[in-house]
Amino acid sequence: MFNRSVQTNKTLKGAGVHKNDTNLFSAWDIPLALVLLTRLPLPRLPERAFARQADAAWAFPIVGLLVGALACVVGWIAMALTLPATVSAIVVVAVLIMVTGAMHEDGLADTVDGLWGGYDRERRLEIMKDSHIGTYGVLALIFSQLARITLISALLIGEAYAVILAACILSRAFMPVLMTTLPNARSSGLSHSVGGPRAVTTITGLGLALIFALFLMGVSALWPTAVAALIGAGLAATARAKIGGQTGDILGATQQVTELAFLAIAVAAL
């Protein structure tokens, strides 16, 4: 899930959840969230900022807003150039993947490989850690991205850019929920190093995401949000049962499946 940049790797080691900063919010939170979740070129952050990795989770929806806005602008340009809606949707998805370094897609593939390819907890975690992708993962990526492109294509035809943007925002607000409510399945790794955000941090992020979604879509955002939340809860329950908690891969998969659920329900309603 998290950006594996050199700067992040160096500062993740030994960074506690609240060891150096007990404030609920900081000016570093938004740029830190961008460093963690995107590959955007950003100024180097001071090491003290990385003590807030978990506390910056409230800003994940803002990352979704910026990433989604960039993708929507590119999609609007593609449609203005009279490219077919399917081609424009492929461009939108390509932007989303490139800006995030395919971290969430990688998490989805590893999650499906591990949860359904392993016969016990240890083997599932071993598969998820393996850099190779298996048949389950390949099929999950093919089906999910086909569905993503098809749904976004329908939204581009209807000029429903607000739905795409809301999906990007809300899907990133669900990740901290798992970070807060589920234990880490491993005693190491990036998700373990980041730690779990406080409940108030997660609630703030969810509230912020819902405000954005209501502003963009009105009350029509509530039903897709509820279904996406149920899908995310189902994945969380599966992860708890199969590996005992969450990992960075589980968090990335959560973003993908909740985004798809939101898009699907919104398209059905339209």
SULNORDA-V644275 format. One record per backbone hydrogen bond with DSSP energy under -0.5 kcal/mol. CO is the residue of the C=O (numbers start at 1). NH is the residue of the N-H. E is the energy in kcal/mol with one decimal. If there is no record, write none. Layout:
CO&NH&E  CO&NH&E
This chain:
3&5&-0.9  5&9&-2.5  6&10&-2.1  7&11&-1.7  8&12&-2.1  9&13&-0.8  12&15&-1.9  14&16&-0.6  26&29&-1.4  27&31&-0.5  28&32&-2.5  29&33&-2.6  30&34&-2.1  31&35&-2.0  32&36&-2.3  33&37&-2.1  34&38&-1.8  36&3&-4.7  40&42&-0.6  46&49&-1.6  46&50&-0.5  47&50&-1.3  48&51&-1.3  49&52&-1.7  50&53&-1.1  52&56&-2.1  54&57&-1.7  55&58&-0.8  56&59&-1.9  57&60&-1.7  58&61&-0.5  59&62&-0.6  59&63&-1.7  60&64&-2.0  61&65&-2.1  62&66&-2.3  63&67&-3.0  64&68&-2.7  65&69&-2.2  66&70&-2.0  67&71&-2.2  68&72&-2.6  69&73&-2.3  70&74&-2.1  71&75&-2.5  72&76&-2.7  73&77&-2.2  74&78&-2.4  75&79&-2.3  76&80&-2.4  77&81&-1.7  78&83&-2.0  79&82&-1.8  84&88&-2.6  85&89&-2.4  86&90&-2.1  87&91&-2.1  88&92&-2.2  89&93&-2.7  90&94&-2.5  91&95&-2.2  92&96&-2.2  93&97&-2.4  94&98&-2.8  95&99&-2.7  96&100&-1.2  97&101&-0.6  97&102&-2.2  98&101&-0.7  99&39&-3.4  100&103&-1.2  102&106&-2.3  103&107&-2.0  104&108&-2.2  105&109&-2.4  106&110&-2.5  107&111&-2.3  108&112&-2.5  109&113&-2.4  110&114&-2.7  111&115&-3.0  112&116&-1.7  113&117&-1.2  114&118&-1.5  120&124&-2.4  121&125&-2.3  122&126&-2.1  123&127&-2.4  124&128&-2.3  125&129&-1.6  126&130&-1.2  134&138&-2.5  135&139&-2.6  136&140&-2.4  137&141&-2.3  138&142&-2.5  139&143&-2.7  140&144&-2.4  141&145&-2.4  142&146&-2.1  143&147&-2.4  144&148&-2.5  145&149&-2.6  146&150&-2.4  147&151&-2.6  148&152&-2.5  149&153&-2.4  150&154&-1.8  151&155&-1.8  152&156&-2.5  153&157&-2.1  154&158&-1.6  155&160&-3.1  156&159&-1.1  159&161&-1.1  160&163&-0.9  160&164&-1.1  161&165&-2.3  162&166&-2.6  163&167&-2.4  164&168&-1.9  165&169&-1.9  166&170&-2.8  167&171&-2.0  168&172&-0.7  169&172&-0.6  169&173&-0.7  170&173&-0.8  170&174&-1.1  172&176&-0.6  174&178&-1.2  175&178&-0.5  175&179&-1.8  176&180&-1.9  177&181&-2.5  178&182&-2.3  183&246&-2.6  189&193&-2.2  190&194&-2.4  191&195&-1.9  198&201&-0.5  198&202&-2.0  199&203&-2.8  200&204&-2.0  201&205&-2.1  202&206&-2.4  203&207&-2.8  204&208&-2.6  205&209&-2.4  206&210&-2.4  207&211&-2.2  208&212&-2.3  209&213&-2.5  210&214&-2.7  211&215&-2.2  212&216&-2.3  213&217&-3.0  214&218&-2.0  217&220&-0.9  218&221&-1.8  219&222&-1.8  220&224&-0.7  221&225&-1.8  222&226&-2.4  223&227&-2.3  224&228&-2.5  225&229&-2.3  226&230&-1.9  227&231&-2.4  228&232&-2.6  229&233&-2.3  230&234&-2.2  231&235&-2.1  232&236&-2.2  233&237&-2.4  234&238&-2.1  235&239&-2.6  236&240&-2.3  237&241&-2.1  238&242&-2.4  239&243&-2.7  239&244&-0.9  239&245&-1.1  240&244&-0.8  246&185&-2.4  247&251&-2.0  248&252&-2.2  249&253&-2.5  250&254&-2.1  251&255&-1.8  252&256&-1.8  253&257&-2.8  254&258&-2.2  255&259&-1.8  256&260&-2.3  257&261&-2.2  258&262&-2.4  259&263&-2.5  260&264&-2.7  261&265&-2.3  262&266&-2.3  263&267&-2.6  264&268&-2.3  265&269&-2.1  266&270&-1.9
